[in-house]
Amino acid sequence: MSPNPMDVLMALPVDDRHTWGETAAPWQITDAAAIFDQSGPRNHLRTLPRGGRKSTDAAASGVSLHLTQAPLGATSYVIASDADQGGLLLDTVRGFLLRRPALKQVMRVESRRVLFLRDREVRSTITVLPADEPGAFGLRPFLTICDELAVWPSTPAAQGIWAAIVSAQPKVPGSRLVVVTSAGSPSHWSYRVVEHARSSPAWRCSEIEGPLDWVSEEELAEQRALLLPAVFERLHLNRWSEGPEKLTTRDDVLACVDHPPEPLEPVRGRSYVVTLDAGLTDDRCVAVVAHADDGRVIVDRLQVWQGSRQAPVQLDTVEQWVRMAHRAYFRPPVLADPWQTQSMLQRLNASGVRARPFVFSSTSVGRLAASLYRALRDRRLGLPDDPDLIDELCTVRLRETAPGQFRLDHDSGRHDDRAVAIAMAVNHFDDKPAGAATVSNPAGRRMPPSQIVRPGADIGFAGASGRGGETGRRIARRSQQARIMKMQGLRGAPPGSFKPPQEGPRS
């Protein structure tokens, strides 16, 4: 008689002292038993909050099935949002082998596969695939585990592999499909799968509401403070939630207005930063001087240039203003969008100004949006009483570009350039360790080359904005520029090393 998969599962070691059965919640045991039940539904949906041990349970269930019920030659698959996510399952299986060496007689882990052995011969396999893997049609899986379906890409490749998985189920008698995920956005295509599963007798659904019992109130409070509300609801409450549309409320913006529109006088000893979001024609060019004060970011000075196709903003004028602000505010670092300002950054660096490119990327777009969102929500900004600034901040939107990834956006006919420049300053101080020394250089000495951050240096963060139809092209150009700078090895490179891609002029 073959061993019972539940007995195998309960005995798997999940850490140095405990087995799976000793640490499993009642609903985890019930879900596993349902997956093993060959007389029940073959399709299973499990949605769990973060910390629900999704990867561990998926790995343990797959191993238990292959050691007990999988027929000779069975092939199973774990499909994850990307290769790194899939690697978590393989790491879990490696942990089983390290803690219980006897399992090495019947299992072996390779770079992308788990092999199940009998008399040293491969009996069956579990292969890990990313969701964008081509060529999924033709698979004949005994077991398919779709990990974190709610964060799979919204691409034809990802949806194609889902279609391939679903259509393959009837090919193999007794095969099983297990979808395990935290909640996501209702506008993501995975939500249609969830809605179907909830109403279909061919599916068993297990949806666990959060927060989980073993997550403390202190940890939840910290997560709630750090995450956007929709992301917190998805990850910790397991609720399908749409992302926020508006960046903030008018009440929060007005609560941050605490000084007149005129520039604040420089104060020696403060840690300042100058940020520049450069647009020469359709977009505005905005420069900000800001400083940190007891956890708040104060906007000391805001300068806006508006150009047009007939009369673009003159970068010489912008550079003169930046030099003036740099001298007046005790020589702080200058952070600028490098797409239009590469030559200016090189000239500033050559003259001793610590001018750094604020490189835009898809990841850093979300960091900018989140930094500004939290600063306004927590009222950690000090803003001038500028009607145009207030109006812009009240109309800027947060747009979800991928599951859990947001960026600043705006309606047609409006702008968000001021918001972006301020967000760059907020992000700068958010990234700066508490109690860090001031960045000023009051003596105005020319810095040695070893202390000058050259164009293309990795500064650890970046930002972006939304600009209607121009947004995608602008972000794509910036990301392309960052890749080219990396390939050309521009860290510490001499002026003129960067060669931008040959495209038409940017609006």
ROLO-700830 format. One record per residue (C-alpha): x, y, z. Coordinates in pm, whole numbers, plus 32768, in hexadecimal, padded with zeros to 4 digits. Layout:
N
XYZ...
END
This chain:
507
800080008000808481577FA380BE824580C47FB18347810A800D84A280807F84854481BA806F84768293819784DC81BC8130864A81C681028654833F826485C98371832186B9828B84118798835383C7890C832284D98981841085E088E984F284E6888F8603838E886B856A82D987A1846381D08825837980BD878384468137881E858C8123897F84FE7FF7896A84147EB38A24845E7D6E895C84447D1689FF82F77E69899C82677E2D883182C27CCD883E822E7D4C88D880E87E6087D680C47D7186B481027C88873B7FF67DA5874D7EF87E0685E57F447C9D85677F2E7C8584B87DDE7B0A84B07DEC7ADA86287E187B0387517D2D7C4387517C617C6288CF7C607CBA898B7D9F7CC88B017DE77D7B8B727F247D948CE67F707E5A8D3E80A77EE78E76814E805B8EB8814F81028DCF8247800B8CB481FE81298BCB819D80BA8BAF803482098B437FA282508A4D80BB80FA89AA809E811489977F23826988F07F3582008802804980BF879D7F98817487627E4F827E868E7EF5817B85C27FB380AF857D7E7B81DE850F7DB1825984287EC48106837C7EDE800983AD7DC380CC841D7C8E80D983107B7E821F82A37AE1829C83AF79F181BC84BF7A7E822386257A3381A787447B0981DF88B97AF681F089E47BDC81A78B227B1982168C5D7BD082078DCF7B7F837D8DC77B3484AA8CE57B5985068D717CB183AC8D2C7D3B83BC8BCA7CB585108B9F7D56846F8BC67EAD83C38A777E7F850989CE7E2185B18A687F51849C89D9802B84D7887C7F9E864D88A17FD685FC88F18140853B87AB8161866C86EC80E4876087A181C8868D876182FE863A85F982A2875E856481DD86A6841981B085CA84C980AF86F984E37FC986C883757F76857C83C67ECC85A785357E6386A686157DBB8691878B7D76872588237C3B872C898C7BC785C4898B7B4D854288307BA384FC87407CBE854085D77C5C849384B77D0E855A83737D0C852682017D2F865A81227D2B871E82577CBC864782787B84857383AD7B47840A834F7B86836084A67B6583B486187B62833C87707BCF83BC888A7AF283B289FC7B4C83568AEB7A32832C8C667A2A81DA8CE779B7826C8D797878830E8C32780B82BE8BEA769C82588A96761B816A8A2C77318074898C764080A28816762A80E987E3779D803E86BA78438053870D79B77FF686257AD47FF787507BC0800888C27B6E803C89C57C7F80048B2E7C1280B98C027D14804C8D6C7D587F658D7D7C2A7EF58EDE7C88804F8F697C3B808A8EB07AF680D18FA779DC7FAC9029791180588FBA77D37FEC8ED576B781008DE3771F80838DC378867F178DA078207F848CAA7713802F8BC9780E7EF48BD678E67E258B6677B97F208A4F77787F0A89D678E17D8F89D578ED7D6B8928779D7E67881C78037DA587A679357CB986B878797DE2860B77D47E54855E79147D59849579E27D6984F07B517E3A86297B137E1887507BFE7E2F88C97BDD7E7C899A7D127E718B167D037F058BBA7E377F1E8D327E567EE58E647F2A7DCD8F487EB97E1590477DAA7D64914B7CDB7C0590FE7C5A7C7091907B0C7D8390897AE47D258F657A047D598E6E7B237C218EF27BCF7B4D8E597AB97BE58D0A7B157B868D447C827A218DA47C2B79FA8C6D7B557A8E8B8A7C5F79A08C107D6778718BAC7C9B78E98A6A7BF678B0890D7C8A79F388A37BE17AB8897B7CD47AF489787E4B7B338AD37ED97BE28B26801D7BFF8C9C80617C978CF981B07C4F8E5482347D658F1682D87E118F7A83A57EA48E2E840A7EA68DD3857980208DC2858E805C8F22850780759017862A7FBD91628642810C92178645817791718500802891C1845E803D932D84CA81979349842F811E92A982EB7FED938B82DF80CE94BB830181BC944B81EE80CC93C380E87FC6946880107E69941480977E0C93357F717F5392757F8C7F26924581047DC591C280CF7E3A90CC7FC67F6B9048807A7EFD904481E67D80903B81DB7D678F66809F7C6A905180017C5690957E8D7C7F92107E827CAC93127D737DD094007D927D9495697DF57D33965A7CE37D9297A27D897EE397E37E267E50989E7F4E7D32996E7FD17D149AE77FD37D059AE1814F7E569A2E81637EF49B23806D7E709C5581267EE79BC2827180499BBF81E280429D2F817881029DE5828981BE9F0B81F0818EA02480F081DF9FED7F80831EA0BE7F9484679FF97FAD84DE9FA6810C8629A0368178874C9F3E818A87AD9ECD82E9890C9E4E8326891C9CEC83B287E89C6A830088009B4A820B877E9BC580BB874A9B257F6887049BB77E10862D9AE77D2485E09B247BB784D59A857ADD852B9AFC797F842B9B35786F847C9C29775A83419C47768581F29BA576DB82599B4A783F82CB9C4B793984299C6079C584169C6D7B42852A9C9E7C4284FD9C767DB985D69CCA7EE485709C0A801B85F69BAD817085A69AAE827D85299B2283D084D29A2784E2843E992283F883979A1E831284079A9681BB83E89C0D818B83D79CA3802D84AB9DE08048849E9E4F7EE083DE9DED7DA884339E657C4A83689E147B1283C59E5179A582BF9E19789683399DE9773382929D9775EA82F59CFA74A0832E9E55741483EE9ED0754784839DB07614850B9DE9776F86789E55775A87539D6B782688539E7F7854874F9F3F791A86FF9E0B79E9886F9DC87A2A88A59F2C7AA287839F067B96880B9DB87C1689629E527C5088C59F767D0887F79E8C7DE789289DB27E2389F29EDB7E9F88D99F757F6988749E35801E89CF9DC880898A2B9CE97F6589389BC47F86892B9AA07E91886F9AD77D4D879099BF7CC6871499E27B62866099227A54878998D1797286CF98AD782886DF9A1D77CA87EC9A8878C18910999A788C89FE9AA97811898F9B94792589D49A897A2D8B329A5679A18B7A9BCD79AB8AF79BE77B0E8BCC9AC17B7E8CFF9B527AD48CD49C8F7BA28CB49BDA7CED8B389BC37D068AC79A6A7D7389CB9A3A7C5C893998DF7C3F885198467B3A86FF97E17BC386DC96AD7AE8857896477A93851594D67A8E83D9940C7AB0843293AF7C178491950A7C89834F959A7BFA829494E97D10838595637E19834C96CC7DB181D396A77DB881D595F47F0882C196F47FA781E8981B7F4580A797657F9E8121971480FF81AD98718138805F991180E27F91980E819D8065983582D8807A99AF82A381F599A682AA82189AB2819F82429C2681CE81BC9CD2809681AC9E3C802480579EDD7FFE80669EC77E847F0C9E9D7DE07F9C9DF57CAA805E9CFA7D7D7F309CB07E577E549C7D7D267F4F9B937C847F7D9AB97DB97E039A9E7DDF7DD99A1B7C7C7F0499317C597EA297C37C457F4196787CA17F2A95817B847F70940E7BAE804E93A37A8E8085923C7B05800C91787C34807892417D628140933D7C9580C794A67C8A813C95E67BE980D397517BE37FE497AD7ACE7EFF98CC7A6B7DCD9917799E7DE3999F78407E329B1178407ECB9B0A799C802E9ADD7A1C80E99A347B3582459AC87B0A823D9B807C5881CC9A417D0482EA997C7C6783F69A757CCF83709A7A7E33835B98FE7E3784C998ED7DD2852099BE7F06844598ED7FEC84DD97AD7F66863B983A7F9A85FB9878810B853997338137866A967580B8875B9739819187AB968982DD872597358412882C981384B08902981C837789F4993C836189979A6F829989F99A66812B8A589BD6811B8BB59C4780B38BBA9DA5814D8D219DEF80F98CD79DC37F898E169D017F4D8E3B9C4D7E048DFD9ADE7E498F0499E07DE08E9998F77CC78E7497D17DB88D5D988C7E6E8C9D98FF7D3C8B7B98227CD48B9898047B5D8A7397ED7A6D89F796897A638A5896357BC9896695547C8188BD962E7D8587D695227E08868895B97DAD85D3966E7C98848096F77C36838D97337B1D824797D57AC7811997A979EB80DC988C78C37FBB980477F98024977376AB818997E876D781B89726781C821095D2778E83059662769283AD973B779783D896247895844B953477848554962D771085CE9660787485DE94EB78B6869594B8776D878795CA77CF87C89524791E881393D7787488FE947D777B89B29536789289DE93ED794A8A61933A78138B52945377C98BDA943F792C8BA295AE79718BF495A57AE48D0D96A07AFA8D1696CD79808D9B981278EE8CAC991A78668C1B98C977158C22974E77478AAA9724773C8A1796F275E1889B970B75EB87C7964574F7878396FF73B58614976273C58549988F7371853D99B474628485997975A783529A4775EE
END
